[in-house]
Amino acid sequence: MNKTTEHTTASDRKKIIHFHVVLASFSRNDIHLLSQYHDVESFVFDGVKKWKVPYLFVKQFFFLLFRFKKPDLYISQFAGYHSFLPAIFGKLFGIPSLVILGGSDSVSFPSIQYGNFNRVVFGKFTKWSLMYSDHLSPVHESLVNGAYTYDDADYPRQGYQYFHPKIHTPYTVLRYGYDPEKFKPVGERQPNTFLTVGFLNKQNYYRKGIDLIVQVAPHFPECKFRIIGSANDEYARNLPPNVEILAKVAYDELPRYYSQATYYFQVSICEGFPSAICEAMLCGCIPIGSNVAAIPEIIGDTGFILNKRDVEAFRKLIETAMHSDTQSLSAKARSQIMQLCPKDERMKLVELVNQLMHVQAGAGEQHTKAPLHQKATT
């Protein structure tokens, strides 16, 4: 638990408690942004190990109990065990609660045993969190209810409303924004180099499409395939000679690695609104992605879409990409993200937060380019 505040001239700072499982870059960025306008205190529900969950529930209960009169808003980054008690306390004490939905909390993929709704108990706590919260903020419309055609092994639709149609909580779709000055081409680009980011473990091996990359790599011996992220020994052995695993790279170092690659892979089975592909495109990478969630929207006409999870189709798509006008597509990719996800896009979260806390338009809202459209499910 820690308290984050920043000096501001706003006269009506409110108190927000932010709940998350891990302090990922997007959580850190949201906390930093919100703390410019309000006082933000965070609670980490580190329930990766199942045996810790009961203990964390007790810890969170007393954390909330001792602060039930203080906060003006609860925010949960993703839905799960950690978002349940804030939703309940919010109902009991009249404190609005917001859940930001990112992907795994809205889906079920039995083929890879992934998604909150693929687990009975975890799925129930997720459902209750979504039902009892005052507002939801998915990063993409597909997390509400969207068609899924990439892999026939799983459900034909995904999204929390598909699995639980009785969830009628109002929602607002809010994308992330990216800094084109932080993520920009630097150094020399290496030809015929492909990159993806993701830990090479049992879950990610299939979910992130790394198995496809490993299978197609031998067909392109003249190319280099890089995977940024630590790897379990099981998946690091017997890789093709042109597949290179890089140890976990610091977030601030990513632009240099993005800028070295010609192409970026995001051939995931499931996603929400993935940040890595957006950051890579800002650095001039040509995107090659799966027909999943926000990925086609992110890529637009600047790269290549894998419509079906198929190794041969993937191989042909790479061949097509290698014969494209890489210089033109690289420039278009950067421009695409600058227009779709400008740096101040996330200011809309500040506006939504102010609406939920009934704060008058002020410092947090005056920079927002477009009004929010709050939607209620039917």
C-alpha positions as CSV (number, residue, x, y, z in Angstrom):
1,M,0.0,0.0,0.0
2,N,1.3,3.4,-0.8
3,K,0.0,6.9,-1.1
4,T,0.6,8.9,-4.3
5,T,0.0,12.7,-4.4
6,E,1.2,15.5,-6.6
7,H,0.8,19.3,-6.2
8,T,-2.0,20.8,-8.1
9,T,-3.8,24.1,-8.1
10,A,-7.2,22.4,-8.3
11,S,-9.4,23.5,-5.4
12,D,-11.5,20.3,-5.1
13,R,-9.1,17.4,-4.9
14,K,-10.9,14.1,-4.1
15,K,-9.7,10.9,-2.6
16,I,-9.4,7.8,-4.8
17,I,-8.3,4.3,-3.8
18,H,-6.8,2.3,-6.7
19,F,-6.8,-1.5,-6.5
20,H,-4.5,-3.7,-8.7
21,V,-2.9,-7.1,-8.7
22,V,0.4,-6.0,-10.2
23,L,1.8,-2.5,-10.8
24,A,2.1,-2.8,-14.6
25,S,3.0,0.2,-16.7
26,F,-0.6,1.0,-17.6
27,S,-1.6,1.0,-13.9
28,R,1.4,3.1,-13.0
29,N,0.5,5.6,-15.8
30,D,-3.1,5.8,-14.7
31,I,-2.1,6.4,-11.0
32,H,0.4,9.1,-12.1
33,L,-2.2,10.8,-14.3
34,L,-5.0,10.8,-11.7
35,S,-2.7,11.9,-8.9
36,Q,-2.2,15.2,-10.7
37,Y,-5.9,16.1,-10.0
38,H,-6.8,14.0,-7.0
39,D,-5.2,12.2,-4.0
40,V,-4.6,8.5,-4.9
41,E,-3.9,5.7,-2.5
42,S,-3.2,2.2,-3.9
43,F,-3.7,-1.3,-2.6
44,V,-1.9,-4.2,-4.1
45,F,-3.8,-7.5,-4.1
46,D,-0.9,-9.8,-5.0
47,G,-3.0,-13.0,-5.3
48,V,-0.9,-14.8,-7.9
49,K,-0.4,-17.6,-5.4
50,K,-3.8,-19.1,-4.5
51,W,-3.0,-19.7,-0.9
52,K,-2.6,-16.0,-0.4
53,V,-6.1,-15.1,-1.6
54,P,-8.0,-15.6,1.8
55,Y,-5.3,-13.7,3.6
56,L,-5.5,-10.8,1.1
57,F,-9.3,-10.7,1.4
58,V,-9.0,-10.2,5.1
59,K,-6.3,-7.6,4.7
60,Q,-8.3,-5.8,2.1
61,F,-11.5,-5.9,4.2
62,F,-9.8,-4.1,7.1
63,F,-8.1,-1.7,4.8
64,L,-11.5,-0.7,3.4
65,L,-13.2,-0.8,6.8
66,F,-10.7,1.7,8.3
67,R,-11.2,4.0,5.3
68,F,-14.9,3.7,4.6
69,K,-15.6,7.4,5.2
70,K,-12.6,8.8,3.4
71,P,-12.6,7.9,-0.3
72,D,-14.7,9.5,-3.0
73,L,-14.1,6.7,-5.5
74,Y,-12.8,3.1,-5.8
75,I,-11.0,2.1,-9.0
76,S,-10.0,-1.5,-9.7
77,Q,-7.6,-2.2,-12.5
78,F,-9.2,-5.3,-14.0
79,A,-11.9,-7.5,-12.4
80,G,-11.3,-10.5,-10.2
81,Y,-10.9,-11.2,-6.5
82,H,-9.4,-7.8,-5.8
83,S,-12.4,-5.9,-7.3
84,F,-15.2,-7.7,-5.3
85,L,-14.9,-6.0,-1.9
86,P,-14.5,-2.5,-3.3
87,A,-17.8,-3.0,-5.2
88,I,-19.5,-4.3,-2.1
89,F,-18.2,-1.5,0.1
90,G,-19.2,1.0,-2.5
91,K,-22.8,-0.2,-2.4
92,L,-22.9,-0.3,1.4
93,F,-21.4,3.2,2.0
94,G,-22.5,5.0,-1.2
95,I,-19.0,5.3,-2.7
96,P,-18.9,4.9,-6.5
97,S,-16.8,2.1,-7.9
98,L,-15.1,1.8,-11.3
99,V,-13.6,-1.3,-12.9
100,I,-11.2,-0.9,-15.8
101,L,-11.4,-4.0,-17.9
102,G,-8.3,-5.1,-19.9
103,G,-8.9,-8.5,-21.4
104,S,-8.6,-11.7,-19.3
105,D,-11.3,-10.4,-17.0
106,S,-13.9,-10.5,-19.8
107,V,-13.1,-13.8,-21.7
108,S,-13.0,-17.5,-21.6
109,F,-10.6,-19.7,-23.7
110,P,-10.9,-23.3,-22.6
111,S,-8.5,-24.4,-25.3
112,I,-5.6,-22.7,-23.4
113,Q,-7.3,-22.6,-20.0
114,Y,-7.3,-18.8,-20.0
115,G,-9.7,-16.1,-18.9
116,N,-11.5,-15.4,-15.7
117,F,-14.7,-16.9,-16.9
118,N,-12.9,-20.2,-17.6
119,R,-12.5,-20.6,-13.8
120,V,-15.6,-21.3,-11.8
121,V,-14.9,-19.5,-8.5
122,F,-12.7,-16.7,-10.1
123,G,-15.4,-16.2,-12.7
124,K,-18.1,-15.7,-10.0
125,F,-16.1,-13.1,-8.2
126,T,-15.5,-11.4,-11.6
127,K,-19.2,-11.5,-12.4
128,W,-20.2,-10.1,-9.0
129,S,-17.6,-7.3,-9.3
130,L,-19.0,-6.3,-12.7
131,M,-22.6,-6.5,-11.5
132,Y,-22.2,-4.5,-8.3
133,S,-19.8,-1.8,-9.5
134,D,-21.2,1.5,-10.6
135,H,-19.3,1.8,-13.9
136,L,-17.1,-0.2,-16.1
137,S,-14.4,1.0,-18.5
138,P,-13.3,-1.7,-21.0
139,V,-10.4,-0.8,-23.2
140,H,-12.2,-2.1,-26.3
141,E,-15.8,-2.8,-27.2
142,S,-15.0,-6.5,-27.9
143,L,-14.6,-7.0,-24.1
144,V,-18.3,-6.3,-23.7
145,N,-19.6,-8.6,-26.5
146,G,-17.8,-9.3,-29.7
147,A,-17.5,-11.9,-32.5
148,Y,-14.5,-14.2,-32.3
149,T,-13.4,-16.0,-35.5
150,Y,-9.6,-16.3,-35.2
151,D,-9.6,-19.8,-33.7
152,D,-12.5,-22.3,-34.0
153,A,-11.4,-24.1,-30.9
154,D,-13.1,-21.6,-28.6
155,Y,-16.3,-19.7,-28.3
156,P,-17.7,-17.8,-31.3
157,R,-18.1,-14.7,-29.2
158,Q,-16.2,-13.2,-26.3
159,G,-16.9,-10.5,-23.7
160,Y,-18.4,-10.4,-20.2
161,Q,-21.9,-9.7,-21.6
162,Y,-21.8,-12.8,-23.8
163,F,-21.0,-15.0,-20.8
164,H,-23.3,-13.1,-18.4
165,P,-26.1,-11.2,-20.3
166,K,-27.7,-10.0,-17.0
167,I,-24.8,-7.6,-16.3
168,H,-26.4,-4.2,-17.0
169,T,-23.7,-2.0,-15.5
170,P,-23.1,1.2,-17.5
171,Y,-19.8,1.3,-19.3
172,T,-17.5,3.6,-21.2
173,V,-14.9,2.4,-23.7
174,L,-11.6,4.2,-23.0
175,R,-8.4,3.4,-25.0
176,Y,-4.9,4.0,-23.8
177,G,-2.7,6.9,-25.1
178,Y,1.0,6.7,-26.0
179,D,3.7,9.3,-26.0
180,P,5.3,9.6,-29.5
181,E,8.3,11.3,-28.0
182,K,9.0,8.4,-25.7
183,F,8.4,5.9,-28.4
184,K,10.0,7.0,-31.6
185,P,12.6,5.5,-34.0
186,V,16.1,5.6,-32.7
187,G,19.3,4.1,-34.2
188,E,19.6,1.8,-37.2
189,R,16.8,-0.6,-38.2
190,Q,17.9,-4.2,-38.9
191,P,16.4,-5.7,-42.1
192,N,14.4,-8.9,-41.9
193,T,14.1,-8.7,-38.2
194,F,10.9,-9.7,-36.4
195,L,10.1,-8.9,-32.8
196,T,7.5,-9.8,-30.1
197,V,7.3,-9.1,-26.4
198,G,6.1,-11.7,-23.9
199,F,7.3,-14.1,-21.2
200,L,8.0,-17.5,-22.7
201,N,6.0,-19.7,-20.3
202,K,3.2,-22.3,-20.6
203,Q,0.4,-19.8,-20.7
204,N,2.0,-17.2,-23.1
205,Y,3.5,-19.8,-25.4
206,Y,0.1,-20.3,-27.1
207,R,-1.8,-17.2,-26.0
208,K,0.7,-14.9,-27.5
209,G,1.2,-17.1,-30.6
210,I,4.8,-17.8,-29.8
211,D,4.2,-21.4,-30.9
212,L,3.4,-20.1,-34.4
213,I,6.5,-18.0,-34.5
214,V,8.7,-21.0,-33.6
215,Q,7.0,-23.1,-36.3
216,V,7.4,-20.6,-39.1
217,A,11.0,-19.4,-38.2
218,P,12.7,-22.4,-40.0
219,H,11.0,-21.3,-43.3
220,F,12.9,-18.0,-43.1
221,P,16.6,-18.8,-42.3
222,E,17.7,-15.4,-43.6
223,C,15.5,-13.7,-40.9
224,K,16.0,-13.1,-37.2
225,F,13.1,-13.6,-34.8
226,R,13.5,-12.0,-31.4
227,I,11.4,-12.6,-28.3
228,I,11.8,-10.2,-25.4
229,G,11.0,-11.8,-22.1
230,S,12.3,-14.5,-19.7
231,A,11.8,-18.1,-20.7
232,N,11.2,-21.3,-18.8
233,D,13.8,-23.9,-19.7
234,E,11.1,-26.1,-21.2
235,Y,10.4,-23.5,-23.9
236,A,13.9,-22.2,-24.3
237,R,15.3,-25.6,-25.5
238,N,15.4,-26.8,-29.1
239,L,14.5,-23.4,-30.6
240,P,15.4,-22.8,-34.3
241,P,18.8,-21.1,-34.6
242,N,17.3,-17.9,-35.9
243,V,15.0,-17.5,-32.9
244,E,16.6,-15.4,-30.2
245,I,15.3,-14.9,-26.6
246,L,16.3,-11.7,-24.9
247,A,16.2,-11.4,-21.1
248,K,13.6,-9.2,-19.7
249,V,14.3,-5.6,-21.0
250,A,13.6,-2.5,-18.9
251,Y,10.6,-0.6,-20.0
252,D,12.6,2.5,-20.8
253,E,14.9,0.4,-23.0
254,L,12.1,-1.0,-25.2
255,P,12.2,1.9,-27.8
256,R,15.7,0.9,-28.8
257,Y,14.7,-2.7,-29.4
258,Y,11.5,-1.8,-31.2
259,S,13.5,0.5,-33.5
260,Q,15.9,-2.3,-34.4
261,A,13.1,-4.5,-35.8
262,T,11.4,-4.2,-39.1
263,Y,8.3,-6.0,-38.1
264,Y,6.4,-6.6,-34.9
265,F,4.2,-9.7,-34.1
266,Q,1.0,-9.6,-32.1
267,V,-0.5,-12.9,-33.2
268,S,-2.3,-13.5,-29.9
269,I,-5.3,-15.8,-29.4
270,C,-6.8,-13.2,-27.1
271,E,-6.2,-9.5,-26.2
272,G,-7.9,-6.4,-25.2
273,F,-6.1,-3.3,-26.4
274,P,-2.5,-4.4,-26.4
275,S,0.1,-1.7,-25.7
276,A,3.2,-3.4,-27.0
277,I,2.1,-3.3,-30.6
278,C,1.2,0.4,-30.3
279,E,4.6,1.3,-28.8
280,A,6.3,-0.8,-31.5
281,M,4.4,1.0,-34.3
282,L,5.3,4.4,-32.9
283,C,8.9,3.2,-33.2
284,G,8.3,2.4,-36.9
285,C,7.7,-1.4,-36.7
286,I,5.4,-2.8,-39.4
287,P,2.7,-4.7,-37.5
288,I,1.6,-8.3,-38.2
289,G,-1.3,-9.2,-36.0
290,S,-4.1,-11.6,-35.4
291,N,-7.8,-10.8,-36.1
292,V,-8.5,-10.5,-32.4
293,A,-10.2,-7.7,-30.4
294,A,-8.6,-4.3,-31.0
295,I,-5.6,-5.5,-33.1
296,P,-7.2,-5.0,-36.6
297,E,-8.3,-1.5,-35.5
298,I,-4.8,-0.7,-34.2
299,I,-3.1,-1.9,-37.4
300,G,-5.5,-0.4,-39.9
301,D,-4.0,-0.3,-43.4
302,T,-0.4,-0.1,-42.1
303,G,0.4,-3.8,-41.7
304,F,-0.9,-7.3,-42.1
305,I,-3.8,-9.3,-40.4
306,L,-3.7,-13.0,-39.8
307,N,-7.4,-13.9,-40.1
308,K,-7.2,-17.5,-38.9
309,R,-4.8,-19.2,-36.5
310,D,-3.0,-21.3,-39.1
311,V,0.7,-21.9,-39.5
312,E,0.7,-22.0,-43.3
313,A,-1.4,-18.8,-43.6
314,F,1.0,-17.2,-41.2
315,R,4.0,-18.2,-43.3
316,K,2.3,-16.7,-46.4
317,L,1.5,-13.5,-44.6
318,I,5.2,-13.1,-43.6
319,E,6.2,-13.6,-47.2
320,T,3.8,-10.9,-48.3
321,A,5.1,-8.5,-45.6
322,M,8.7,-9.1,-46.7
323,H,7.8,-8.0,-50.2
324,S,6.0,-4.8,-49.1
325,D,7.2,-1.2,-49.2
326,T,8.6,-1.3,-45.7
327,Q,9.7,2.3,-45.6
328,S,6.2,3.6,-46.5
329,L,4.5,1.2,-44.1
330,S,6.9,2.1,-41.2
331,A,6.0,5.7,-41.5
332,K,2.3,5.0,-41.8
333,A,2.4,2.7,-38.7
334,R,3.8,5.6,-36.6
335,S,1.2,8.0,-37.9
336,Q,-1.6,5.5,-37.3
337,I,-0.9,5.3,-33.5
338,M,-0.3,9.1,-33.2
339,Q,-3.8,9.6,-34.6
340,L,-5.7,6.7,-33.0
341,C,-4.1,6.8,-29.6
342,P,-2.7,10.3,-29.0
343,K,-0.8,11.0,-25.7
344,D,-3.7,12.8,-24.2
345,E,-6.3,10.1,-25.0
346,R,-6.2,8.8,-21.4
347,M,-7.3,12.2,-20.2
348,K,-10.8,10.9,-20.8
349,L,-10.3,8.7,-17.8
350,V,-9.9,11.8,-15.7
351,E,-13.1,13.1,-17.1
352,L,-15.0,9.9,-16.4
353,V,-13.6,9.8,-12.8
354,N,-14.7,13.4,-12.3
355,Q,-18.2,12.5,-13.6
356,L,-18.5,9.6,-11.2
357,M,-17.4,11.8,-8.3
358,H,-19.6,14.7,-9.5
359,V,-16.6,17.1,-9.8
360,Q,-17.3,20.2,-11.8
361,A,-15.4,20.6,-15.0
362,G,-11.9,21.9,-14.2
363,A,-8.3,21.1,-14.5
364,G,-8.8,17.4,-15.3
365,E,-11.4,17.9,-18.0
366,Q,-10.3,21.0,-19.9
367,H,-7.7,19.1,-21.9
368,T,-10.1,16.3,-23.1
369,K,-10.7,16.6,-26.8
370,A,-14.1,14.7,-27.0
371,P,-16.9,14.1,-24.6
372,L,-17.5,10.6,-23.2
373,H,-20.5,8.6,-24.2
374,Q,-21.6,6.4,-21.4
375,K,-23.4,3.3,-22.5
376,A,-25.8,1.0,-20.7
377,T,-26.1,-2.6,-21.8
378,T,-29.5,-3.8,-22.9
